[in-house]
Amino acid sequence: MVKRPEYLEKLLMWKDEKVIKVVTGIRRCGKSTLLLQFQELLRESGIEASQIISVNFEELENEELCDYRKLYSYINGKMKPGIKYYIFLDELQRVDSFEKAVNSLYVKENTDIYITGSNSFLLSGDLATYLTGRYVEIKMLPLSFKEFCASRENTSEGALAEYMKSGGFPYIAAMKKDGMIGDYLEGLYNTVIIKDIEDRQSRRESNSNKRNINDIVLLKNIAKFLAGSVGSPVSIKSITNYLISNGRKVSANTVDNYVDALCESFVFYKAERFDITGKELLKTNSKLYIVDLGLRNYILPKRKYDLRFSLENIVYFELLRRGYKVNIGKLGNTEVDFVARKNDDIIYYQVTADMTAEVTFEREIRPLKEIQDNYEKTVLTLDRYTPGNYDGIKVINAHDWLLQK
């Protein structure tokens, strides 16, 4: 069982605060395990086992509790007046109208509620209406490179190559047989594509008039296109034109809905462009990054693709883990890979596999030199020859940067 100390610290920080703790993230990224580890910490701190009420809706014996009325009655029947209860509801999106049960439990005295979900639609619609200002979202990702290294007790550069190949899902990190990884990723991918999007669709049917997602082949084709476009600007129009050019009749509205489904299930994350001069977000030519490179390697078997884009993908999610809002920088006709913003602080990042060629060095440094403000500017590279400080622009080895606290 891989420990996730950073996420445990977040739960401990919010413990006993009168807000619902909502842990979201792609299936099998470690949400259920995190709840079990947190429950263990509660017991170690003196909380009685009877004060912990836990329901995992993936377990068949809890299928009956997928009715929100029965769920509320079940939990309410376990509680006694004057005692503090810690309530854990795992994969709650499977419960229709769950927000009614959650809200009723929330308004009771002496409840501390923790829920997980594998679809961001969990926090839209009625739940947002019922619980505005009453919840905090903890966004969970697969293992970082640092966590991956800790699980393998290996911090070598070879470990980074392995991380790029197999990804960071906790179960894979614990595997000892490489031949099993592909089968596991296949099962995970199909489960996310079919099961989680099915859950999302069932809730959409009662909350909106958006078209159903009923063509899994189309969904997988769009996922394949996006996986092959990591690091490149994409638009609904470009995806639609690609599908049409390959003989698929499809509307832009349908493509838009299917891309939304892939993002809401945390397979892809959108990074919008940011005008560095005007300090404003732009709505066109966003980039989409895939949550795990192991999944990308499964979706694109035996495909040759730029090492730089794999590194860029890893850096994007590492910046999210470190609490930054991450955008693509636009500066006139040039681009900066990432604008990382946290509170009033900004850091500009360029990402490249190798800076040793003079033409590459100049290409990566030039956009950062053109930025007129005094915020930190950094280039991340895999090579060991160019790191240093160049007129205030830091060049850092990416392997070392990923292992930083």
SEPAFI-56252 format. One line per 2 residues: for each residue y, z, x of C-alpha. Coordinates in nm, 2 decimals. Last residue first. Layout:
BEGIN
Y/Z/X | ...
***
This chain:
BEGIN
1.91/-0.20/1.03 | 1.86/-0.51/1.26
1.52/-0.68/1.26 | 1.65/-1.00/1.10
1.93/-1.02/1.36 | 1.68/-1.00/1.65
1.48/-1.30/1.51 | 1.81/-1.49/1.43
1.93/-1.48/1.79 | 2.31/-1.42/1.76
2.61/-1.65/1.83 | 2.93/-1.46/1.77
3.25/-1.65/1.72 | 3.55/-1.46/1.88
3.63/-1.73/2.13 | 3.26/-1.79/2.20
3.07/-1.46/2.21 | 2.70/-1.48/2.32
2.37/-1.62/2.21 | 2.30/-1.97/2.36
1.98/-1.95/2.55 | 1.73/-1.76/2.33
1.70/-2.02/2.06 | 1.63/-1.92/1.70
1.99/-1.95/1.59 | 2.23/-1.75/1.38
2.60/-1.84/1.41 | 2.86/-1.57/1.32
3.22/-1.55/1.21 | 3.39/-1.22/1.12
3.70/-1.23/0.91 | 4.03/-1.32/1.08
4.15/-1.60/0.85 | 4.22/-1.96/0.95
3.88/-2.11/0.92 | 3.87/-2.43/1.14
3.69/-2.25/1.43 | 3.40/-2.17/1.19
3.37/-2.53/1.09 | 3.35/-2.64/1.46
3.09/-2.40/1.58 | 2.78/-2.56/1.42
2.87/-2.92/1.50 | 2.98/-2.83/1.85
2.66/-2.65/1.94 | 2.45/-2.93/1.78
2.63/-3.20/1.99 | 2.58/-2.98/2.30
2.21/-2.94/2.25 | 2.11/-2.58/2.31
2.20/-2.46/1.96 | 1.85/-2.46/1.81
1.72/-2.36/1.46 | 2.06/-2.35/1.30
2.24/-2.12/1.06 | 2.62/-2.08/1.02
2.75/-1.76/0.87 | 3.09/-1.64/0.76
3.14/-1.27/0.70 | 3.37/-1.13/0.43
3.47/-0.77/0.35 | 3.68/-0.66/0.05
3.37/-0.53/-0.15 | 3.08/-0.72/0.00
3.11/-1.10/0.05 | 2.88/-1.33/0.25
3.01/-1.69/0.28 | 2.71/-1.89/0.39
2.64/-2.24/0.53 | 2.99/-2.33/0.61
3.08/-2.68/0.49 | 3.32/-2.95/0.59
3.54/-3.19/0.39 | 3.81/-2.93/0.32
3.65/-2.60/0.38 | 3.36/-2.53/0.14
3.15/-2.22/0.20 | 2.81/-2.18/0.02
2.80/-1.84/-0.16 | 2.63/-1.51/-0.11
2.72/-1.18/-0.27 | 2.62/-0.92/-0.01
2.40/-0.61/-0.06 | 2.19/-0.63/0.26
1.90/-0.76/0.06 | 2.12/-1.05/-0.06
2.20/-1.13/0.30 | 1.83/-1.12/0.39
1.77/-1.36/0.10 | 2.01/-1.62/0.24
1.89/-1.57/0.59 | 1.53/-1.65/0.50
1.63/-1.98/0.32 | 1.85/-2.08/0.62
1.55/-2.03/0.85 | 1.33/-2.25/0.63
1.62/-2.50/0.61 | 1.65/-2.50/1.00
1.28/-2.57/1.04 | 1.34/-2.91/0.88
1.05/-3.03/0.66 | 0.71/-3.19/0.72
0.49/-3.16/0.41 | 0.12/-3.07/0.44
0.14/-2.89/0.11 | 0.48/-2.87/-0.06
0.42/-2.62/-0.35 | 0.21/-2.40/-0.13
0.45/-2.41/0.16 | 0.73/-2.33/-0.08
0.54/-2.03/-0.22 | 0.48/-1.90/0.13
0.85/-1.95/0.19 | 0.94/-1.69/-0.08
1.23/-1.67/-0.33 | 1.32/-2.04/-0.32
1.68/-2.12/-0.25 | 1.89/-2.34/-0.48
2.22/-2.50/-0.37 | 2.53/-2.56/-0.58
2.69/-2.90/-0.60 | 2.95/-2.82/-0.87
3.08/-2.50/-1.02 | 3.33/-2.40/-0.75
3.41/-2.03/-0.69 | 3.76/-1.93/-0.56
3.92/-1.82/-0.24 | 4.16/-2.11/-0.22
4.10/-2.18/0.15 | 3.73/-2.08/0.16
3.64/-2.26/-0.16 | 3.31/-2.10/-0.26
3.01/-2.31/-0.36 | 2.74/-2.16/-0.58
2.41/-2.01/-0.46 | 2.13/-2.03/-0.72
1.81/-1.84/-0.68 | 1.47/-1.99/-0.74
1.13/-1.84/-0.84 | 1.30/-1.54/-1.00
1.16/-1.60/-1.35 | 1.51/-1.66/-1.48
1.57/-1.92/-1.20 | 1.26/-2.12/-1.30
1.35/-2.10/-1.67 | 1.71/-2.21/-1.60
1.58/-2.51/-1.41 | 1.37/-2.60/-1.72
1.66/-2.57/-1.96 | 1.88/-2.78/-1.73
1.61/-3.05/-1.71 | 1.58/-3.06/-2.09
1.96/-3.09/-2.13 | 1.97/-3.37/-1.86
1.72/-3.57/-2.07 | 1.38/-3.69/-1.96
1.18/-4.01/-1.94 | 0.97/-3.98/-1.62
0.90/-4.30/-1.43 | 0.98/-4.18/-1.08
1.33/-4.30/-1.09 | 1.37/-4.10/-1.41
1.26/-3.78/-1.24 | 1.50/-3.84/-0.95
1.79/-3.92/-1.19 | 1.73/-3.60/-1.38
1.73/-3.39/-1.06 | 2.05/-3.55/-0.94
2.22/-3.50/-1.28 | 2.11/-3.13/-1.30
2.28/-3.09/-0.96 | 2.16/-3.02/-0.61
2.32/-2.95/-0.28 | 2.07/-2.93/0.01
1.94/-2.62/0.18 | 1.62/-2.61/-0.01
1.57/-2.96/-0.16 | 1.19/-2.99/-0.12
1.14/-2.67/-0.32 | 1.38/-2.80/-0.58
1.18/-3.12/-0.62 | 0.85/-2.93/-0.64
0.99/-2.69/-0.90 | 1.11/-2.99/-1.11
0.76/-3.14/-1.09 | 0.61/-2.81/-1.18
0.82/-2.78/-1.49 | 0.74/-3.14/-1.59
0.37/-3.07/-1.56 | 0.41/-2.75/-1.76
0.56/-2.93/-2.06 | 0.61/-2.68/-2.34
0.94/-2.51/-2.25 | 1.10/-2.47/-2.59
1.45/-2.60/-2.66 | 1.74/-2.36/-2.68
1.81/-2.24/-3.04 | 1.87/-1.88/-2.94
1.75/-1.52/-2.97 | 1.42/-1.52/-3.16
1.28/-1.82/-2.98 | 1.43/-1.71/-2.65
1.21/-1.40/-2.65 | 0.89/-1.61/-2.69
1.02/-1.85/-2.42 | 1.07/-1.58/-2.16
0.72/-1.44/-2.21 | 0.59/-1.80/-2.18
0.79/-1.84/-1.86 | 0.63/-1.53/-1.72
0.28/-1.65/-1.81 | 0.28/-2.02/-1.73
0.49/-2.07/-1.42 | 0.46/-1.72/-1.29
0.08/-1.72/-1.34 | 0.04/-2.06/-1.18
0.24/-1.96/-0.88 | 0.05/-1.63/-0.83
-0.29/-1.80/-0.86 | -0.19/-2.07/-0.61
-0.04/-1.82/-0.38 | -0.37/-1.62/-0.38
-0.58/-1.93/-0.31 | -0.35/-2.03/-0.03
-0.36/-1.69/0.13 | -0.74/-1.64/0.13
-0.80/-1.86/0.43 | -0.57/-1.65/0.64
-0.81/-1.36/0.62 | -0.68/-1.01/0.70
-0.45/-0.97/0.40 | -0.20/-0.68/0.39
0.10/-0.91/0.42 | -0.04/-1.13/0.15
-0.05/-0.83/-0.09 | 0.31/-0.75/-0.01
0.44/-1.10/-0.09 | 0.64/-1.19/0.22
0.57/-1.55/0.31 | 0.27/-1.72/0.46
0.43/-1.98/0.69 | 0.78/-1.84/0.76
0.63/-1.50/0.80 | 0.37/-1.63/1.05
0.65/-1.79/1.25 | 0.84/-1.47/1.24
0.54/-1.28/1.36 | 0.51/-1.51/1.65
0.86/-1.40/1.75 | 0.71/-1.06/1.80
0.78/-0.76/1.58 | 0.41/-0.66/1.51
0.29/-0.35/1.33 | 0.16/-0.57/1.05
0.32/-0.38/0.77 | 0.63/-0.29/0.98
0.67/-0.66/1.07 | 0.66/-0.76/0.70
0.92/-0.49/0.62 | 1.15/-0.63/0.90
1.09/-0.99/0.78 | 1.19/-0.88/0.43
0.91/-0.82/0.18 | 0.93/-0.98/-0.16
1.25/-0.92/-0.35 | 1.36/-0.65/-0.59
1.69/-0.64/-0.78 | 1.78/-0.29/-0.90
1.97/-0.32/-1.22 | 2.17/-0.03/-1.36
2.16/0.06/-1.73 | 2.38/0.23/-1.99
2.70/0.03/-1.96 | 2.60/-0.21/-2.23
2.26/-0.09/-2.36 | 2.22/-0.23/-2.70
2.41/-0.55/-2.65 | 2.26/-0.61/-2.30
1.92/-0.55/-2.45 | 1.98/-0.77/-2.75
2.04/-1.09/-2.55 | 2.02/-1.07/-2.17
1.87/-0.82/-1.94 | 1.50/-0.90/-1.99
1.60/-1.27/-1.96 | 1.59/-1.19/-1.59
1.21/-1.22/-1.60 | 0.95/-1.03/-1.41
1.04/-0.69/-1.57 | 1.05/-0.33/-1.47
1.16/-0.01/-1.65 | 1.26/0.34/-1.55
1.39/0.60/-1.79 | 1.50/0.96/-1.74
1.48/1.16/-2.06 | 1.61/1.51/-2.11
1.81/1.46/-2.43 | 1.72/1.17/-2.65
1.97/0.88/-2.66 | 1.76/0.68/-2.41
1.44/0.71/-2.60 | 1.59/0.54/-2.91
1.75/0.28/-2.68 | 1.43/0.20/-2.51
1.24/0.16/-2.84 | 1.50/-0.07/-2.99
1.53/-0.27/-2.66 | 1.15/-0.34/-2.67
1.22/-0.59/-2.95 | 0.88/-0.77/-2.86
0.70/-0.59/-2.58 | 0.59/-0.82/-2.30
0.93/-0.79/-2.14 | 0.84/-0.44/-2.05
0.66/-0.53/-1.73 | 0.62/-0.16/-1.64
0.76/0.11/-1.86 | 0.81/0.44/-1.67
0.94/0.75/-1.85 | 1.04/1.07/-1.66
1.05/1.36/-1.90 | 1.26/1.68/-1.88
1.14/1.96/-2.09 | 1.35/2.15/-2.36
1.17/2.00/-2.66 | 0.82/1.85/-2.61
0.74/1.49/-2.54 | 0.40/1.32/-2.56
0.44/1.22/-2.93 | 0.77/1.05/-2.85
0.59/0.83/-2.60 | 0.33/0.71/-2.84
0.57/0.69/-3.14 | 0.81/0.47/-2.94
0.54/0.24/-2.82 | 0.40/0.21/-3.17
0.74/0.11/-3.30 | 0.80/-0.13/-3.02
0.47/-0.32/-3.08 | 0.34/-0.40/-2.73
0.18/-0.05/-2.75 | -0.14/-0.20/-2.89
-0.19/-0.40/-2.56 | -0.19/-0.07/-2.36
-0.56/-0.07/-2.30 | -0.53/-0.43/-2.18
-0.32/-0.33/-1.88 | -0.03/-0.57/-1.80
0.19/-0.35/-2.03 | 0.19/-0.07/-1.77
0.28/0.26/-1.94 | 0.39/0.58/-1.75
0.49/0.92/-1.89 | 0.57/1.17/-1.62
0.64/1.52/-1.73 | 0.27/1.60/-1.78
0.22/1.54/-1.40 | 0.45/1.83/-1.33
0.76/1.76/-1.12 | 0.75/1.97/-0.80
0.91/1.74/-0.54 | 0.57/1.60/-0.44
0.51/1.50/-0.80 | 0.84/1.31/-0.81
0.76/1.14/-0.48 | 0.42/1.03/-0.62
0.61/0.89/-0.93 | 0.83/0.69/-0.69
0.53/0.54/-0.51 | 0.38/0.44/-0.85
0.71/0.28/-0.96 | 0.73/0.09/-0.63
0.37/-0.03/-0.67 | 0.46/-0.17/-1.01
0.76/-0.35/-0.87 | 0.60/-0.49/-0.55
0.69/-0.86/-0.53 | 0.38/-0.94/-0.75
0.58/-1.11/-1.02 | 0.93/-1.21/-0.93
1.20/-0.94/-0.95 | 1.37/-0.68/-1.17
1.38/-0.30/-1.16 | 1.58/-0.16/-1.45
1.69/0.21/-1.41 | 1.83/0.33/-1.74
2.14/0.54/-1.69 | 2.20/0.91/-1.74
2.16/1.00/-1.38 | 1.84/1.20/-1.32
1.73/0.98/-1.03 | 1.99/0.72/-0.94
1.99/0.79/-0.56 | 1.62/0.84/-0.57
1.57/0.50/-0.72 | 1.79/0.34/-0.45
1.61/0.53/-0.18 | 1.27/0.41/-0.31
1.41/0.05/-0.28 | 1.50/0.10/0.08
1.18/0.28/0.16 | 0.94/0.00/0.04
0.60/0.13/0.15 | 0.32/-0.12/0.17
0.00/0.00/0.00
***
